[in-house]
Amino acid sequence: MTHLFAPWQLGDLPLPNRIVIAPMCQYSAVDGSASDWHLMHLGQLAISGAGLLILEATAVSAEGRITPGCLGLYSDANEAALARVLAAVRSSSAMPLAMQISHAGRKASSQVPWEGGQQIAPDAPTGWQARAPSALPHGACEVPPTALDAAGLAQVRDDFVATARRAVRLGIQGIELHGAHGYLLHQFLSPLSNRRTDAYGGSLANRMRFVLEVFDAVRAAVPASVPVWLRLSATDWVDGGWDLPSTITLGHELKARGCAALHISSGGVSPLQKIALGPGYQVFLAEAVKAAVGLPTIAVGLITDAEQAEAIVATGQADAVAIARAMLYNPRWPWHAAARLGAQVTVPAQYWRCQPRELKDLLTGASFGQR
């Protein structure tokens, strides 16, 4: 058994291997409701042989969407649409499903990436006024967001809780709170985006306060059997921004509150970030957080081949690896990784006969009997 394909436990959720399909926005929802695109997209990923599939960033309110096409789970219509998709996915796969729930904050009301990704003006037909910790725009030429007041903070907390409860009703088995990539929870953490002078700004303890309140509220709202964890940007890659020591401090606070894991990414809160990209460029951050905090840790970022992923897990840099764009490029990535590493994956019976004859033990239960 390879390290990458060894089973592991995420809270109370048993997983067959250490490959996580990272949440990847599809920008293909209608008023937050999942579409046939999601049925096709999630369906193919669910038969990939990965250990866990995390649904894309799912907005907790209409104003919390990044774009007008972003998935949401804030209405009965959203819930019904996603229920249809998930029922179809589960008809052919037993892969555990988690959901990343999110609020875009000041990065809301944006165009989809293939149309430029720029801010949509609040008074445009498809735009809306963004809300954030402080009235600071993400880009210098953007319309500033409205700073959340006490009632707004309470509403956002309630929205996270309501979405988490809807997710559990849909049979989602794990909840990831999106505290990375410059979205609302990350905006509270970073001094680059949080200039509040109340109890939610200033000191590190104050900037962490809202994130911890949201975590506590969600953790209390869902069954103990459903693990709750955070995706975090471990550094802003900007001097004076959120950094690795702050991430470790937050990690200890989350661990004490029952957080099941940390999913370590980086960047996204400032256009001034300077990132030296390369294979596994964020893995050192996951390794540092894992060593200092002691929670199960997921590494992500330009992890693209099987041997690289195996080494990350085998050497203890992380407990699991999240695959994103490489999975879009090759939705059978775990099949090929298993073939290279001498492991097995579980796939639907309809696909057993595609197994190469020289790899007769690759696809669990495979048979070449022909009639």
C-alpha positions, 0 to 999 in steps of 0.5 A: 500500500502506498502512502497516498492511497492509504486510508485516513480519518477526517474527524469522524469521516473515514476516507479511502485515500489521501487524494482530495478533489479541491473545490473549484468554482464553475460559475455555471449556476443560475441565481445560485442554483446548480445546473446540468453543468454541475451534474456532469462536472460532479458526476465525472469527478465522483467516479475518479477514485479520489478519497473526497470530493469538496464541492466548489465555493458555495455562497451563504447568501446572494450577496456573498457570491463572487459572480452572478454564476456562482453556486449558492445554498441560501434558498429552498430553490438552491437546495432543491436544485442541488438535491437533484444533482447530488442524487444523480451523482450518488447513483453511481458513486459512494465517494464522500462529499464535502462542501466549501461554504463561503462569502466573497466579501469585497470580491463579490459582484465580479464578472466570471473569469472568462469575461475578465473577472473584473468588478461589476458596478453595484448599479449595473443590472447584474451587480450588487453592493459588496460588504466587507470588514472595512470600506476598502476595495480590493482593487484601487479602481473598484467601488469600495464595499460597505463595512459590515455593522453589528447587525451585518456581522450577525446576519453573515454568521446566521447565513453560514449556519443556515447554509451548513444546515442545508448542506447536512440536509442534503447529505453532505458529510463534511463542511469546509469554511473558506478562509482563504484567497481574499474572501470575507473570512480571510478579509477579517484576518488580514490587516491589509483588508481589515482596518476596523477599530472595534472588537473585530479589528486591530490586534491579531486576537480581534482580527481572528474573532469573527472567523472563530465566531463563525466556526463555533456557530457552524460547529454547534449547528451540525452533527458531531459526526460531520467534520468542520474545517477551514481552508486558509491562506497561510500568507498574503505574500505581501509585507505587513499582511497575514503571515505564517505565524498568524496562521499557526496562532489561528490554527491553535485556536481552531484546534481547541474548538474542535476543528477537524483539519486545515487546508493550507493555501495562500494569497488572494487578498491583495493585487500586490502579492508576489508569489514565486510559482513552482511545483508544490510551491505552497507545500512548505506552508502546509508542512509548517502548519502541520508541525506547529499545530498538529491538526490533520493538514491538506496541502494544495497548489501545483501538485500535479504528478503521482510521485510528487503527491506520494512524497508529500504524504510519505515524508509527513509534509501533509496528511493529504493532497488536494488536486484542483486544475490537474483534476480538471485536465485529467478527471481520471488523475487518481486512476493514473496515480494508482497505476504508477504507484501500484495501488487500487481505486474503486470505479463503477462496474461500467468502466471495469473493462477499460483496465489495461491488461498489464494492470489487472489489479488497478480497478477494484473488482475488475473483470475482463470476461466478455460475452 
